[in-house]
Amino acid sequence: MTFDAATKMQFLYALRSKGVTDARVLTAMEQVDRAEYVKGTFADRAYEDMPLPIACGQTISQPSVVGLMTQALQINPRDKVLEIGTGSGYQAAILSKLARRVYTVDRYRRLVHAARAAFEANDITNITTFTADGSRGFEEQAPFDRILVTAAAEDPPGPLLAQLRVGGIMVLPVGQSDAVQSLIRVTRSESGFEYDELRAVRFVPLLEGLGQE
């Protein structure tokens, strides 16, 4: 199966039916071939709207959730974005079509290497990928206009809130890893943080420290 015109039409229709309506987000998702980020056993299911397993016990999120999270960020073309949880690299590739610069971090070295190779193969040059403890953010490049977290914490991590620019937006799942989680949007204002609950989701837990792979 290839990401041809007919497949793209079906793919985009599925996204719209789930509430992804932002034209820039849909264009970005049309430009990024999910099959480039799904290897091995599940490669033939790359265009289905479902999460799929990847290495290190992680998952690549279902496209509609990727689209809804990206849409909630309201990214501007000049924004500097931090993503916590590189995973396959698919989400970062979409962010790269919308933002000026993307920094993405994962605790698994193996995933970072694979994602970096995928970005190079697809001539994506505005993503910086590195291995680190994502719960601490990336202070060297802070503050960020937008922060996206693709793993669930019980509460928004303090270091990430601190690294969000005034006027900035962070989107992340919160809740116990074995229970229902909520996707929330945090907007930083001069006076503090505003929280909006978006929808129920299910993500792997946000863990501290580095992974073993």
Protein Blocks (a to p, Z undefined) as FASTA:
>chain_A
ZZdfklmmmmmmmmmmnopabfklmmmmmmpcfklmmghjllmmmmpccddddehhiacd
dfklmmmmmmmnopafkbccddehjknommmmmmmmmmmbdcdddfbfklmmmmmmmmmm
nopakbccddddfknopmklpccfbdcdfbdcfbdcfklmmmpcehiacdddeddfkbcc
ddddddddfklccdddfbdcddddddedjdfZZ
